[in-house]
Amino acid sequence: METSAAPGTFGSRLWQGGLALQVVARNQVFLWLPIYFGTGIGVYFSLMSEPPRALHSWLIAAGLILTLLARFEARVLPFAWAACFAALGFGIAGLQSHRAAAPVLEYRYYGPIEGRVVAIDRSSSGALRVTLDQVRLDRMAPVKRPERVRVSLHGEQPFVDPKPGQVLMMTGHLSPPSGPVEPGGFDFQRHAWFQQLGGVGYTRVPVLLQSPAERNGFALWIFGVRMELSAAIKNRMAAREGAFASAILTGDRSDLDTEALEALRASNLAHLLAISGMHMGMLTGVVFVMIRLGFAFFPSVAMRCNPKKIAAIAAFVAALCYLGISGASVATQRAFIMVSVMLFAVCLDRRALTLRAVAIAALIVLAIRPDSLAGPGFQMSFAATTALVAVFAEVRDRNLMLGWPRWWRNFVSLVISSGIAGIATAPFGALHFNQMAQWGLIANLASVPVMGTLVMPGAVLAAVLSPFGFENLGLQIMQLGVRWIIFVAETVAGWDSALRLFPSPGPWVLPLLGLGGALICLLQSHWRLSGCVVLAGAFGLWMSYDRPTVLISDTGTLIGVMTPEGRALNKPRGEGFVAGAWLENDGDPATQKSSWERGGFERNTVSTKVGQSELLFVNDKDLGRREASRLCAKADILILPQLRSDLTCDVINRNSLRGSGSIAIFETENGPKIVTTRDLRGARLWAR
């Protein structure tokens, strides 16, 4: 009996379409390997409990064996590759998580703190901040001491100017890294876990120098070189321009002008400060072109060697040096790997800018730092790179600019690259930072060419001339370019509606955005429409997602209630970081004080309704058990953050908050829905 569909029927067309999709997937299977690998990493981080440690080794071994077998079997289906690399991603993420394990403070600490300076930066409030290793804390056993702590230095510090390798002593406050400010929010505890940061805090008393800087080890030596280079740059340039130049060359942002930084963010030019693919590409491009031009002046030498490959090797050395002096942040590591893959392709006479090169770079980055998958840096940089390579490959294959004048091709390429990069990264930027620059394309068109023609070439020239004492020539060229960029940023930021704010979306929006973008960039012809459908679904979920009606901090002392005017807070100051994050996630430009004025709540008492249910919040240290029991009859949801004991009724108190973390309450048709941080995060290595 014939079971196949007749020619021309819907079943036949569906079958043929499925075969065509399978052929496309087989031909492009390598491009999908980072997607499969990242899926395995995502599954690991989304689990509610920590899997057995031995499982990770078994999955890695099984994934490698299956990958080797699949490599020599032509009939392997794409979903088999997906299973192999998802298993590898899951296993590597687990192993890296266990490798990062280090002691974390179990309680709030106040007392003497000693440690060696291994990082210097500034907090969001502008305070100088030092990261210390070789930590010593009073009356704490060595096995319980954090591997690293980070301390903000408030007030005047007349006795010490922190330098790499110094051993400092101080009296300060430390606490364990805090969890998400709301369920589903950014998990600082996980971020700190992979940095082996076991305590964060501050001091308000003068810090003392216990022993001078000793740069033992390569990491401290290169850190010291970076800080010396940063100081030299800032001493030879104007204050604002020098701080900008230091940030893009050494990664030192400690002296950035606050107003200029806000303008850069509002004009979508803050990415110029992040030492990423654009900086690394410009630097290596300048070196590559300079070496090739140098060979052009000596034709006899050029005929005896391969100038292109020599230029690629020289550019790789320049990229390696830039990686070291810039601080080797995660973004810079990604950029270095990407550039290295491309330069290696040049040495092998392969095309440098291909989607395969992007896929290789993504696999290497995720294998080294699987936790970077959830970060905005990874998502935005690879979204921009993948989109640019895919679009320009299409332009090249279709000869869309064939016969155009060179100057016009360059201008159109600049417009296309700025527009495509902006479109590709805008959803991720809005998702992570709750804002999008309205005039970012104009600002980038006016600034990026200057970055490539003045700033980075000036940096290379300064490096070349520095042994002869003429580095100021290159630095002055840099200063001109940086001054123009800051001028553009401040001008565009001053325009009406420069920033558009967005509320945070639900949990499924991010993976759908990534999948939709991958389908558009990696599939061929009309199959790309499936990516548009997925993106439409992601934006639909984003628009339909309702923010929590009530938010409660993990301390229980800050509560925010959604009103028609926006979220109303119960106090005008205190826990400012949490309050600011809530308002940011709401897409609300209000300050904490103006949010407090909305509701007219008392600082320690809030009474409101969530649907038909009565919510009562009482923050009273002197509240007795008998008085608390009487409140049970007055509210459906009772929040008593200062109460330590349990009552006969359900109550959110200090004990429950210690286990649950921050709390969100949603208004639904079936009544209030309470979601805690622990409900969404479970019991993981980093979740204390």
C-alpha positions as CSV (number, residue, x, y, z in Angstrom):
1,M,0.0,0.0,0.0
2,E,1.4,3.4,-1.0
3,T,1.8,5.7,2.0
4,S,3.7,8.6,0.5
5,A,1.8,11.8,-0.3
6,A,0.7,12.4,-3.9
7,P,2.7,15.0,-5.8
8,G,1.5,18.5,-5.3
9,T,-0.4,17.8,-2.1
10,F,0.2,19.7,1.1
11,G,1.8,16.6,2.7
12,S,4.2,16.3,-0.2
13,R,5.3,20.0,0.0
14,L,5.7,19.7,3.8
15,W,7.9,16.6,3.3
16,Q,10.0,18.3,0.7
17,G,10.3,21.3,2.9
18,G,11.5,19.2,5.8
19,L,14.1,17.5,3.6
20,A,15.3,20.9,2.4
21,L,15.6,22.2,5.9
22,Q,17.6,19.1,6.9
23,V,20.0,19.6,4.0
24,V,20.5,23.2,5.0
25,A,21.1,22.3,8.6
26,R,23.6,19.6,7.6
27,N,25.5,22.0,5.3
28,Q,25.7,24.6,8.1
29,V,25.9,22.4,11.1
30,F,29.2,24.0,12.2
31,L,27.6,27.4,12.5
32,W,25.0,26.0,14.9
33,L,27.5,24.4,17.3
34,P,27.8,27.5,19.5
35,I,24.0,27.5,19.7
36,Y,23.9,23.9,20.8
37,F,26.9,24.5,23.2
38,G,25.2,27.6,24.7
39,T,22.0,25.7,25.1
40,G,23.7,23.1,27.3
41,I,25.2,25.9,29.4
42,G,21.8,27.6,29.7
43,V,20.2,24.4,30.9
44,Y,22.9,24.0,33.6
45,F,22.4,27.5,34.9
46,S,18.6,27.2,34.8
47,L,18.5,24.0,37.0
48,M,16.8,24.4,40.4
49,S,19.4,22.1,42.2
50,E,23.0,21.4,41.7
51,P,23.6,18.1,39.7
52,P,26.2,15.6,41.0
53,R,29.8,16.7,40.2
54,A,30.6,13.4,38.5
55,L,27.8,14.0,36.0
56,H,29.8,16.8,34.4
57,S,32.8,14.7,33.7
58,W,30.6,11.9,32.3
59,L,28.8,14.3,30.0
60,I,32.0,15.9,28.7
61,A,33.5,12.4,28.0
62,A,30.3,11.2,26.3
63,G,30.1,14.5,24.3
64,L,33.7,14.2,23.1
65,I,33.3,10.5,22.1
66,L,30.0,11.1,20.3
67,T,31.5,14.2,18.5
68,L,34.5,12.1,17.3
69,L,32.2,9.4,16.1
70,A,29.9,11.9,14.4
71,R,32.9,13.6,12.7
72,F,33.5,10.4,10.7
73,E,29.9,9.5,10.0
74,A,28.4,11.5,7.2
75,R,24.8,10.4,7.9
76,V,24.7,11.9,11.4
77,L,21.6,14.1,11.7
78,P,21.9,17.7,12.9
79,F,20.0,16.9,16.2
80,A,22.8,14.4,17.0
81,W,25.3,17.2,16.8
82,A,23.0,19.2,19.0
83,A,22.9,16.5,21.7
84,C,26.7,16.2,21.6
85,F,27.5,19.8,22.0
86,A,24.7,20.5,24.5
87,A,26.2,17.7,26.7
88,L,29.6,19.3,26.3
89,G,28.2,22.8,27.2
90,F,26.4,21.4,30.3
91,G,29.4,19.5,31.5
92,I,32.0,22.3,31.0
93,A,29.7,24.8,32.7
94,G,29.4,22.5,35.7
95,L,33.1,21.8,36.0
96,Q,34.0,25.5,35.7
97,S,31.5,26.3,38.4
98,H,33.1,23.8,40.8
99,R,36.6,25.1,39.8
100,A,35.6,28.6,40.9
101,A,34.5,27.4,44.3
102,A,36.0,29.6,47.1
103,P,34.9,30.5,50.7
104,V,32.1,33.0,51.0
105,L,31.4,35.0,54.1
106,E,28.5,33.5,56.1
107,Y,27.6,36.6,58.1
108,R,28.1,40.4,58.2
109,Y,31.7,41.2,59.4
110,Y,33.0,44.3,61.1
111,G,36.6,44.6,62.1
112,P,40.2,44.6,60.8
113,I,40.8,43.8,57.1
114,E,44.1,43.1,55.5
115,G,44.9,42.1,52.0
116,R,47.0,42.7,48.8
117,V,45.7,45.0,46.1
118,V,44.9,43.1,42.9
119,A,42.4,45.5,41.3
120,I,41.4,49.1,41.5
121,D,38.2,50.7,40.2
122,R,35.3,52.9,41.2
123,S,31.9,52.0,42.5
124,S,28.6,53.3,41.0
125,S,28.6,56.1,43.5
126,G,32.1,57.2,42.5
127,A,34.0,55.9,45.5
128,L,37.5,54.4,44.9
129,R,37.3,50.6,45.3
130,V,40.0,48.0,45.8
131,T,39.9,44.3,45.4
132,L,42.2,42.4,47.8
133,D,43.5,38.9,47.8
134,Q,45.6,37.1,50.5
135,V,42.8,38.3,52.9
136,R,43.2,38.2,56.6
137,L,40.2,38.9,58.9
138,D,40.1,39.0,62.7
139,R,39.2,35.8,64.5
140,M,38.4,33.9,61.3
141,A,40.0,30.6,60.4
142,P,42.0,30.5,57.1
143,V,39.7,27.9,55.6
144,K,36.8,30.3,56.0
145,R,38.5,33.4,54.7
146,P,37.3,34.6,51.3
147,E,39.7,34.3,48.4
148,R,39.0,37.9,47.5
149,V,37.1,40.8,49.0
150,R,36.2,44.2,47.5
151,V,36.1,47.3,49.6
152,S,34.9,50.8,48.8
153,L,37.0,53.6,50.3
154,H,34.8,56.4,51.5
155,G,36.0,59.7,52.8
156,E,39.5,61.2,52.7
157,Q,42.4,58.8,52.4
158,P,45.5,60.8,53.3
159,F,47.8,58.0,54.2
160,V,47.8,55.8,51.1
161,D,47.4,56.0,47.3
162,P,46.4,52.4,46.4
163,K,48.9,50.7,44.0
164,P,49.0,47.2,42.6
165,G,50.7,44.8,45.0
166,Q,50.4,47.0,48.1
167,V,49.3,45.3,51.3
168,L,46.6,47.5,53.0
169,M,45.1,47.3,56.4
170,M,41.8,49.0,57.5
171,T,38.8,48.6,59.7
172,G,35.6,48.1,57.7
173,H,32.3,46.3,57.1
174,L,32.0,43.2,54.9
175,S,29.0,41.2,53.9
176,P,28.4,38.2,51.6
177,P,27.6,39.1,48.0
178,S,23.9,39.9,47.8
179,G,21.3,38.0,45.7
180,P,19.0,39.5,43.0
181,V,17.2,42.6,44.0
182,E,14.0,41.0,42.7
183,P,13.2,37.5,41.6
184,G,14.6,36.8,38.1
185,G,16.9,39.9,38.3
186,F,20.6,40.1,37.8
187,D,22.3,37.5,40.1
188,F,25.3,39.3,41.6
189,Q,26.0,36.2,43.8
190,R,26.6,34.1,40.7
191,H,28.7,36.8,39.1
192,A,30.8,37.1,42.3
193,W,31.2,33.3,42.5
194,F,33.0,33.1,39.2
195,Q,35.3,36.0,40.3
196,Q,36.0,34.2,43.6
197,L,34.7,37.3,45.4
198,G,33.6,36.2,48.8
199,G,32.8,39.5,50.5
200,V,32.0,43.1,49.6
201,G,31.9,46.1,51.8
202,Y,33.3,49.5,52.7
203,T,35.3,51.5,55.1
204,R,34.9,55.1,56.3
205,V,38.2,55.3,58.2
206,P,41.7,56.1,56.7
207,V,43.4,53.1,55.2
208,L,47.0,52.3,56.2
209,L,49.9,50.9,54.2
210,Q,51.2,47.7,55.8
211,S,53.8,46.9,53.2
212,P,54.9,48.5,49.9
213,A,54.0,47.2,46.5
214,E,55.7,43.9,45.5
215,R,54.7,42.7,42.1
216,N,55.1,39.0,42.6
217,G,53.9,37.1,39.6
218,F,53.1,38.1,36.0
219,A,49.5,39.2,36.8
220,L,50.6,41.8,39.3
221,W,53.5,42.9,37.2
222,I,51.2,43.6,34.2
223,F,48.7,45.3,36.4
224,G,51.4,47.6,37.6
225,V,52.5,48.4,34.1
226,R,48.9,49.2,33.2
227,M,48.5,51.6,36.1
228,E,51.8,53.3,35.2
229,L,50.8,53.6,31.6
230,S,47.4,55.0,32.6
231,A,49.0,57.6,34.8
232,A,51.4,58.6,32.0
233,I,48.5,59.1,29.5
234,K,46.5,61.2,31.9
235,N,49.5,63.4,32.8
236,R,50.1,64.2,29.1
237,M,46.5,64.9,28.1
238,A,43.6,67.1,29.3
239,A,41.7,65.6,32.2
240,R,38.5,64.5,30.4
241,E,40.3,63.3,27.3
242,G,43.1,61.7,29.2
243,A,40.6,59.7,31.3
244,F,38.8,58.5,28.1
245,A,42.1,57.6,26.4
246,S,43.2,55.7,29.5
247,A,39.9,53.8,29.6
248,I,40.2,52.6,26.0
249,L,43.9,51.7,26.2
250,T,44.4,50.4,29.7
251,G,40.9,49.7,31.0
252,D,41.3,52.1,33.9
253,R,38.0,53.9,34.3
254,S,38.7,55.3,37.7
255,D,38.9,59.0,36.6
256,L,36.2,59.1,34.0
257,D,34.1,62.3,34.1
258,T,30.6,61.4,35.4
259,E,28.8,63.9,33.1
260,A,30.7,62.7,30.0
261,L,30.0,59.1,30.9
262,E,26.3,59.8,31.2
263,A,26.4,61.6,27.9
264,L,28.1,58.6,26.2
265,R,25.4,56.3,27.5
266,A,22.6,58.5,26.4
267,S,24.0,58.8,22.9
268,N,24.8,55.1,22.6
269,L,28.5,55.8,22.5
270,A,29.4,54.1,25.8
271,H,30.5,51.0,23.8
272,L,33.5,53.0,22.8
273,L,34.8,52.7,26.3
274,A,34.4,48.9,26.4
275,I,37.6,47.4,25.0
276,S,36.0,45.0,22.7
277,G,35.9,43.9,19.1
278,M,35.8,47.3,17.5
279,H,38.9,48.5,19.4
280,M,40.8,45.3,18.8
281,G,39.8,45.3,15.2
282,M,40.8,48.9,14.7
283,L,44.2,48.4,16.4
284,T,45.1,45.3,14.5
285,G,43.8,46.8,11.3
286,V,46.1,49.9,11.7
287,V,49.1,47.7,12.4
288,F,48.2,45.3,9.5
289,V,47.9,48.2,7.0
290,M,51.1,50.0,8.3
291,I,53.2,46.8,7.9
292,R,51.9,46.2,4.4
293,L,52.5,49.8,3.4
294,G,56.0,49.5,4.8
295,F,56.7,46.6,2.5
296,A,55.3,48.5,-0.4
297,F,58.3,50.9,-0.1
298,F,60.7,48.0,-0.5
299,P,59.5,46.0,-3.5
300,S,62.6,43.7,-3.7
301,V,62.0,42.6,-0.1
302,A,58.3,42.2,-0.7
303,M,59.0,39.8,-3.6
304,R,61.0,37.5,-1.4
305,C,58.4,37.1,1.4
306,N,54.7,37.2,2.0
307,P,53.9,40.7,3.4
308,K,50.3,39.8,4.1
309,K,51.2,37.0,6.4
310,I,54.0,38.9,8.1
311,A,51.5,41.8,8.7
312,A,49.0,39.3,10.1
313,I,51.6,38.0,12.6
314,A,52.6,41.5,13.6
315,A,49.0,42.4,14.1
316,F,48.5,39.3,16.3
317,V,51.5,40.4,18.5
318,A,49.9,43.9,18.8
319,A,46.6,42.3,19.8
320,L,48.3,40.2,22.4
321,C,50.1,43.2,23.9
322,Y,46.8,45.2,23.8
323,L,45.1,42.3,25.6
324,G,47.7,42.5,28.4
325,I,47.8,46.3,28.9
326,S,44.0,46.6,28.7
327,G,43.4,44.3,31.7
328,A,42.1,41.3,29.7
329,S,38.5,41.7,30.7
330,V,36.0,39.2,29.4
331,A,35.0,41.5,26.5
332,T,38.6,42.0,25.6
333,Q,39.3,38.2,25.7
334,R,36.3,37.7,23.3
335,A,37.7,40.4,21.0
336,F,41.2,38.9,21.1
337,I,40.0,35.4,20.3
338,M,37.9,36.7,17.4
339,V,40.8,38.7,15.9
340,S,43.2,35.8,16.5
341,V,40.9,33.4,14.5
342,M,40.7,35.9,11.7
343,L,44.5,36.6,11.5
344,F,45.1,32.8,11.7
345,A,42.8,32.5,8.7
346,V,44.8,35.1,6.8
347,C,48.0,33.1,7.5
348,L,46.3,30.0,6.0
349,D,45.1,31.9,3.0
350,R,41.5,31.6,4.1
351,R,38.8,34.3,4.1
352,A,39.1,36.0,7.5
353,L,35.6,37.4,8.1
354,T,33.2,34.4,7.9
355,L,30.5,33.0,10.1
356,R,32.7,30.0,10.8
357,A,35.3,32.3,12.4
358,V,32.6,33.8,14.5
359,A,31.4,30.3,15.5
360,I,35.0,29.2,16.5
361,A,35.4,32.4,18.6
362,A,32.1,31.9,20.4
363,L,33.0,28.2,21.2
364,I,36.3,29.2,22.7
365,V,34.9,32.0,24.8
366,L,32.1,29.9,26.1
367,A,34.4,27.0,27.0
368,I,36.7,29.4,28.9
369,R,34.0,31.5,30.6
370,P,30.6,29.7,30.4
371,D,29.1,32.2,32.8
372,S,29.6,35.0,30.2
373,L,26.7,33.5,28.2
374,A,24.2,35.4,30.5
375,G,26.1,38.7,30.3
376,P,25.2,41.6,28.1
377,G,28.8,41.9,26.8
378,F,28.8,38.4,25.2
379,Q,25.3,38.7,23.8
380,M,25.7,42.2,22.3
381,S,29.2,41.6,20.9
382,F,28.4,38.4,19.1
383,A,25.0,39.6,18.0
384,A,26.7,42.6,16.3
385,T,29.5,40.5,14.8
386,T,27.2,37.8,13.5
387,A,24.8,40.2,12.0
388,L,27.6,42.3,10.3
389,V,29.3,39.2,8.8
390,A,26.0,37.8,7.6
391,V,24.9,41.1,6.0
392,F,28.2,41.9,4.3
393,A,28.5,38.3,3.1
394,E,25.1,38.7,1.4
395,V,26.2,42.1,-0.1
396,R,29.4,40.4,-1.4
397,D,27.7,37.3,-2.8
398,R,25.1,39.4,-4.6
399,N,27.6,42.0,-5.9
400,L,25.3,44.7,-4.5
401,M,28.0,47.4,-4.6
402,L,29.7,46.3,-7.8
403,G,30.7,49.3,-9.9
404,W,30.1,51.9,-7.2
405,P,32.8,54.5,-6.6
406,R,35.2,53.6,-3.8
407,W,34.4,56.6,-1.7
408,W,30.6,55.9,-2.0
409,R,31.2,52.2,-1.1
410,N,33.1,53.2,2.0
411,F,30.4,55.6,3.1
412,V,27.5,53.2,2.5
413,S,29.5,50.4,4.3
414,L,29.9,52.7,7.3
415,V,26.2,53.5,7.4
416,I,25.2,49.9,7.0
417,S,27.6,48.6,9.7
418,S,26.5,51.3,12.2
419,G,22.8,50.6,11.4
420,I,23.1,46.8,11.5
421,A,25.2,46.8,14.7
422,G,22.7,49.1,16.3
423,I,19.7,47.0,15.3
424,A,21.3,43.8,16.4
425,T,22.4,45.0,19.8
426,A,19.4,47.3,20.6
427,P,17.1,44.6,21.9
428,F,19.8,43.1,24.2
429,G,20.7,46.6,25.4
430,A,17.1,47.5,26.2
431,L,16.7,44.1,27.9
432,H,19.7,44.4,30.2
433,F,19.9,48.2,30.7
434,N,16.2,49.1,30.2
435,Q,17.1,51.9,27.8
436,M,17.8,52.6,24.2
437,A,19.4,55.7,22.7
438,Q,17.0,57.2,20.1
439,W,19.7,59.1,18.2
440,G,22.5,56.4,18.5
441,L,22.9,55.9,14.8
442,I,23.7,59.6,14.2
443,A,26.1,59.7,17.1
444,N,27.9,56.6,15.9
445,L,28.1,57.8,12.3
446,A,29.8,61.0,13.6
447,S,32.1,59.3,16.1
448,V,33.2,55.8,14.9
449,P,35.1,57.1,11.8
450,V,37.0,59.5,14.1
451,M,37.8,56.5,16.4
452,G,39.3,54.6,13.5
453,T,41.1,57.5,11.8
454,L,42.4,59.5,14.7
455,V,42.1,57.8,18.1
456,M,43.4,54.3,17.4
457,P,46.1,55.3,14.9
458,G,47.2,58.0,17.4
459,A,47.6,55.3,20.0
460,V,49.7,53.1,17.7
461,L,51.8,56.1,16.7
462,A,52.4,57.0,20.4
463,A,53.5,53.4,21.1
464,V,55.9,53.4,18.1
465,L,57.4,56.8,19.1
466,S,57.6,56.3,22.8
467,P,61.1,54.6,22.8
468,F,62.3,57.9,21.2
469,G,60.5,60.2,23.6
470,F,58.1,61.6,21.0
471,E,54.9,59.8,22.2
472,N,53.2,63.2,22.7
473,L,52.7,63.5,19.0
474,G,50.5,60.4,18.9
475,L,48.7,61.4,22.2
476,Q,47.8,64.8,20.8
477,I,46.2,63.2,17.7
478,M,44.3,60.9,20.1
479,Q,43.2,63.9,22.2
480,L,41.7,65.7,19.1
481,G,39.6,62.6,18.3
482,V,38.5,62.0,21.9
483,R,37.5,65.6,22.3
484,W,35.3,65.3,19.2
485,I,33.7,62.1,20.5
486,I,32.8,63.7,23.8
487,F,31.4,66.8,22.0
488,V,29.2,64.6,19.8
489,A,28.0,62.6,22.9
490,E,27.1,65.7,24.9
491,T,25.4,67.3,21.9
492,V,23.3,64.2,21.0
493,A,22.5,63.5,24.7
494,G,21.0,67.0,25.0
495,W,18.5,66.4,22.2
496,D,14.8,65.8,23.1
497,S,13.9,62.2,23.9
498,A,17.5,61.1,23.6
499,L,16.8,58.0,25.8
500,R,13.8,55.7,25.6
501,L,13.1,53.6,28.6
502,F,11.8,50.0,28.6
503,P,10.6,47.7,31.4
504,S,12.3,44.4,32.0
505,P,10.7,41.4,30.1
506,G,9.7,37.9,31.2
507,P,12.2,35.0,31.3
508,W,11.5,33.6,27.8
509,V,12.2,36.8,25.9
510,L,16.0,36.6,26.0
511,P,16.3,33.0,24.6
512,L,13.7,33.8,21.9
513,L,15.6,36.9,20.9
514,G,18.8,34.9,20.5
515,L,17.1,32.1,18.6
516,G,15.3,34.5,16.3
517,G,18.5,36.4,15.5
518,A,20.4,33.1,14.8
519,L,17.7,31.9,12.4
520,I,17.8,35.1,10.4
521,C,21.6,35.2,10.2
522,L,22.4,31.5,9.7
523,L,19.5,30.1,7.6
524,Q,19.3,30.7,3.9
525,S,16.6,32.3,1.6
526,H,13.0,32.1,2.7
527,W,13.8,30.0,5.8
528,R,15.0,33.3,7.4
529,L,11.3,34.3,7.8
530,S,11.1,31.7,10.6
531,G,13.5,33.9,12.6
532,C,11.2,36.9,12.0
533,V,8.3,34.9,13.4
534,V,10.3,34.0,16.5
535,L,11.4,37.6,17.0
536,A,7.8,38.8,16.7
537,G,6.8,36.3,19.4
538,A,9.6,37.5,21.7
539,F,8.5,41.2,21.3
540,G,4.9,40.1,21.8
541,L,5.8,38.4,25.1
542,W,7.8,41.5,26.1
543,M,4.9,43.9,25.5
544,S,2.4,41.6,27.3
545,Y,4.5,41.0,30.4
546,D,3.3,42.7,33.6
547,R,5.7,43.9,36.2
548,P,5.2,42.8,39.8
549,T,2.5,44.6,41.7
550,V,4.6,44.5,44.9
551,L,8.3,44.1,45.4
552,I,10.0,43.4,48.8
553,S,13.7,43.6,49.3
554,D,15.6,40.7,50.8
555,T,16.1,42.7,54.0
556,G,12.3,43.3,54.2
557,T,12.8,47.0,55.0
558,L,12.0,48.3,51.4
559,I,8.7,47.7,49.7
560,G,7.5,49.0,46.4
561,V,3.8,49.0,45.3
562,M,2.8,49.6,41.7
563,T,0.3,52.5,41.3
564,P,-1.2,54.2,38.2
565,E,1.6,56.8,38.4
566,G,4.3,54.2,38.8
567,R,6.0,52.3,41.6
568,A,5.6,53.9,45.1
569,L,8.3,53.2,47.7
570,N,7.9,53.3,51.4
571,K,11.0,55.5,52.2
572,P,12.8,58.3,50.4
573,R,16.3,57.1,51.1
574,G,18.1,53.9,52.2
575,E,18.7,50.8,50.1
576,G,19.2,53.2,47.2
577,F,20.8,50.6,44.9
578,V,17.8,48.3,45.3
579,A,15.3,51.1,44.8
580,G,17.1,52.3,41.7
581,A,17.2,48.8,40.2
582,W,13.4,48.4,40.8
583,L,12.6,51.7,39.0
584,E,15.1,50.9,36.2
585,N,13.4,47.5,35.7
586,D,10.0,49.3,35.6
587,G,11.4,51.6,32.8
588,D,10.6,54.4,35.2
589,P,12.9,57.6,35.2
590,A,11.8,58.6,38.7
591,T,14.1,59.0,41.7
592,Q,13.7,57.2,45.0
593,K,12.4,60.4,46.6
594,S,9.8,61.1,44.0
595,S,8.7,57.5,44.0
596,W,8.2,57.7,47.8
597,E,6.1,60.9,47.3
598,R,3.7,59.0,44.9
599,G,2.2,56.7,47.5
600,G,2.3,58.9,50.6
601,F,3.2,55.8,52.6
602,E,4.6,55.9,56.1
603,R,8.2,54.7,56.4
604,N,7.3,51.8,58.5
605,T,3.7,51.0,57.6
606,V,2.2,50.2,54.2
607,S,-1.4,49.1,53.7
608,T,-2.6,48.4,50.2
609,K,-4.6,46.0,48.1
610,V,-3.4,43.4,45.6
611,G,-6.6,42.6,43.7
612,Q,-9.1,41.8,46.3
613,S,-6.5,40.8,48.9
614,E,-5.3,43.1,51.7
615,L,-1.6,43.6,52.1
616,L,-0.1,45.0,55.4
617,F,3.6,45.8,55.9
618,V,4.7,46.8,59.4
619,N,8.5,47.4,60.0
620,D,8.6,47.8,63.8
621,K,11.5,46.5,65.9
622,D,9.4,46.7,69.1
623,L,6.5,44.7,67.7
624,G,5.6,41.9,70.2
625,R,4.3,38.5,69.3
626,R,0.9,39.2,70.8
627,E,0.5,42.4,68.8
628,A,1.7,40.7,65.7
629,S,-0.9,37.9,66.2
630,R,-3.6,40.5,66.2
631,L,-2.5,41.8,62.8
632,C,-3.2,38.3,61.3
633,A,-6.9,39.1,61.1
634,K,-6.3,42.4,59.4
635,A,-4.5,41.3,56.3
636,D,-4.4,38.5,53.7
637,I,-0.6,39.1,53.1
638,L,1.2,40.1,56.3
639,I,4.8,41.4,56.1
640,L,6.7,41.8,59.4
641,P,10.4,42.1,58.6
642,Q,11.5,42.6,62.2
643,L,9.7,39.7,63.6
644,R,11.9,36.6,64.3
645,S,9.3,34.1,65.5
646,D,6.6,32.4,63.5
647,L,2.9,33.0,64.0
648,T,-0.2,30.9,63.5
649,C,-1.0,32.7,60.3
650,D,1.2,33.0,57.2
651,V,3.6,35.9,57.6
652,I,6.7,37.1,55.8
653,N,9.2,37.7,58.5
654,R,13.0,37.9,59.0
655,N,13.4,34.1,59.1
656,S,11.4,33.5,55.9
657,L,13.2,36.4,54.1
658,R,16.6,34.9,55.0
659,G,15.6,31.7,53.1
660,S,13.6,33.2,50.3
661,G,15.5,36.3,49.3
662,S,13.7,39.2,47.6
663,I,10.0,38.7,46.9
664,A,7.6,39.7,44.0
665,I,3.8,39.6,44.3
666,F,1.8,39.5,41.1
667,E,-1.9,40.3,40.8
668,T,-3.7,37.4,38.9
669,E,-7.2,36.3,38.2
670,N,-6.9,33.7,40.9
671,G,-5.6,36.1,43.5
672,P,-2.1,37.2,44.5
673,K,0.8,35.1,43.3
674,I,4.0,35.2,45.5
675,V,7.3,34.5,43.8
676,T,10.6,34.4,45.7
677,T,14.2,34.5,44.5
678,R,14.7,31.0,45.8
679,D,11.6,29.8,43.8
680,L,13.3,30.9,40.6
681,R,17.0,30.1,41.5
682,G,16.8,27.0,43.6
683,A,19.8,25.7,45.6
684,R,23.0,26.2,43.7
685,L,26.7,26.5,44.5
686,W,26.5,30.3,44.6
687,A,23.1,30.6,46.2
688,R,23.6,31.0,49.9
